[in-house]
Amino acid sequence: MLSRAAQLDSKSGGSLSFLIFGLMLIICSMFCPPSQASTESCKKVNPTFVSLQRCRHHPDGVRDLDCFSRHYQPTYNCTWRPGRNAAHNTYTLVVTQKSKKIFQNISNFHQTIRRQKNTNLSVEIFENLHSDHCTTAVFHGSPKSLLRCEPPVNVSLSRSDGELRVTVTWKQEDAKLINKFAVRYKVLDSPNWDESIVESLDANTCRVRNLNTSLVYAVQARCVTNERCSQCPWSSVYIVPRELTTQHAVVSIKDTDIPEETGQRLISAAFKLHDCHRLTIGKVSGEPPRQQVDTCLSDFRLILSYSAYQINISTYNNASVSTPVSHIIPERETMHDDRRLNVTVHNSTAFSIRWKPDVLKMFICYSVEWKGSGQAARYRSFYEDINYYKTLSPLPEPLEPYKRYSIVLHTRPDKDTCNMKKVNNSESTYGRTYVYFLEGSPVGAPANISSHSVTLNSALVRWSPIPEEQVRGFLRGYILHFAHSNQRGVRTETNITVGPTFNSCKLQELKVDTMYQVQVSGFTSAGAGVRSATIFFKTDHEGHFHFRNVITVLAVVITVAIVGTPILKRAKSVFWPNIPNPGNSSAVQKIEGSCQLELLGILATLKVEEWDTESLQILENDSLVPACTFATVLPPLGAFELEGDPPEMTSKWSQKDLQDGDLSPVLEADTFLEKRQTDCLGPPVAFSSDYTTMEMFQQMIPETPAHEGMKNKSGDITVVRTKLDYVRQFSTGSTSDSQQMFTIF
């Protein structure tokens, strides 16, 4: 027994000695100096050990060494950032868990290290180990603190009413470990993050409230740490644009036909602002799908059928969408061709629709839309490649009697499915027709009945059409009921029928001077409807002259007077010029002045002794001061009668002077007047008109030999007077300023 124990002790001692010897060899191979190493490997490690001792930590050297692991990975991932001044970098990584391990000549910035359970990790990185500027960085960590969950792979941001909604998506491996996440934010230009970190209520959605709608924010997200996610790094920075609160509408929407494609139209519009816009397009009938189109262009174009569409337009960015503006594209009812489309109504829940057989060569997918007046449209799509008709039964709602229905057939180019995959450029309208399940007579009558242009035996009657909801069938036409009574009281009624498109009718072959009453009604295939209110009119009698004719004649006369007067005046001035009236001439003017008043005072003495020329005296007043030059053109004295003189005295006075031939008084008066004229001559003055004085008139009359005079017996020259020798001028004004005045030459 002892020998057996001794053997065991000797064996265990030998094993322990062998283990100690092996450890010594390993240590010697790693750290022994060259003089003590006998193997080639020890010679190679020795320079590395020496270099590790002289590398130092530096802020511009290798930095940000970080190692982490994931719960589903058996390794550590170590990453670092290179030095700022190194050009060609090589790295040496020394990893210590239970033992040391060296990774040399690493050219990238990461390294994978096998993880040992329940063992702390120590990592040291060396940059450019064999250079004089070697730098190093160190990392230490425990296995539980190195379990990392990655940042979200996708972050969706949306803003509305001052609230930011953050929706995140995690990696599939991490999604099972994360229960909550946190969000931090700041104004974009702010240097610091907001200290208040918002935590989510669940693992995918978080709400940030009380934000300024006009500011731009920066946002980061990360998971909330737990036992299986001890590391939760922040995500990259996401920019949240300002909130879109203004509705951006289009300038105008145009509806244009496409000549090449029958049954399609081009819808185009331009945006007011050059932002990115989101269009949601769908049929008003509700038939799917509702297509969404995003565009950043300044306009949009859609190719649609003749159905009614609704387009919602909003502005969007990566964080918010403005409130949409809705536009309704009304249906086009211009296509109505009964020859292309035929509908047969079987009952209130079934009808058949037929089209031309040649359509099957191009289309096998169809869609039918029908709606009653004031109702929402119904639809049904179907596949048909054999027959050129389709019976729809049962209908979702029964057809109502007396209501008009519009039925439209659309064709679709997609062969694989008859439901639309998209709205834009997906179908075209083949035809449209109208049907009634049951027709009735009109319950309404034409309105606004009136008569016009009433003559001896005709009149024009006009009316407004019956509203569609009161027709209750296809309107076939109108009936005019007009009647009159004769002198015996016998009533006669006549009916006239016109087409449904007419709203007037001319009644002819009426009786003269007769009162008529008229009513109008419409009719369908079910019969005539109610009559309108009665109107009355009376035809004209023979010889009747309407007041409107008088107005017409007066209008013509006034027009001729206004237009013809200038023409007549022009013709008169050309063919019959006016002869000037001497009485209106400016040559005869009233002469006023101090010399005239003196002369009037002197000549006033001529009234003494009944204007007896034998007792004519010339009074001379030396005290008169000449003031002006006067002269006037006067007719012969005998041609006028002085105011207040008897006609016989005036004639006697003038004739006596001429018959006696005694010119001495005249000569004496001439001598006096010539003297007074000489005295009154002053500086030359301007005349008040073109020709005013006798002096100007005499200058225009050439002198005759008779005016040159003749010698008397004594050899003196005797002046011979003309008929202008005696001139008398008078005025019929008031006593104060129109005394009788004589001017004697």
Buried (B, 14 or more C-beta within 10 A) or exposed (E): EEEEEEEEEEEEEEEEEEEEEEEEEEEBBBEBEEEEBEEEEBEEBBEBEEBBEEBEEBEEBBBEBBBBBBBEBEEBBBBBEBBEEBEEBBBBBBBBBEEEEBBEEBEEBEBEBEBBEEEBBBBBBBBBBEBEBBBBBEBEBEBEBBBBBBBBEEBBBBBBEEBBBBBBEBBEEBBEBBEBBBBBBBBEEEEEBBEEEBEBEEBBEBEBEEBEBEBBBBBBBBBBBBEBBBBBEEBEEBEBBBBBBEEBBBEEBEEEEEEEEEBBBBBBBBBEEEBBBBBBBBBBBEBEBEBEBEEEEEEBBBBBBBBBBBBBBBBBBEBBBBEBBEBEBEBBEEBEEEEBBBBEBEEBBBBBBBBEEEBBEEBBBBBBBBBBEEEEBBBBBEEBEEEEEBEBEEBEEEBBEBBBBBBBBBBBEBEEEBBBEEBBBBBBBBBBBBBBBBBBBBBBBBEEBEBEEBBBBBBBBBBBBBEEEBBBBBBBBBBBBBBBEEEEEEEEEEEBEBEBEEBEBEBEEBEEEBEBBBBBBBBBEBEBBBBBEEBEBBBBEEEEEEEEEEEEEEEEEEEEEEEEEEEEEEEEEEEEEEEEEEEEEEBBEEBEEBBBBBBBBBBBEBEEEEBEBEEBEBEEEEEBEBBBBBBBBBEBBBEBBBEEBEEEBBEBBBEEBBEEEEBEBBEEBBEBBEEBBEBBEEEEEEEEEEEBBBEBBEEEEEEEEEEEEEEEEEEEEEEBBEEBBBBBBBBEEEEEEBBBBBBBB
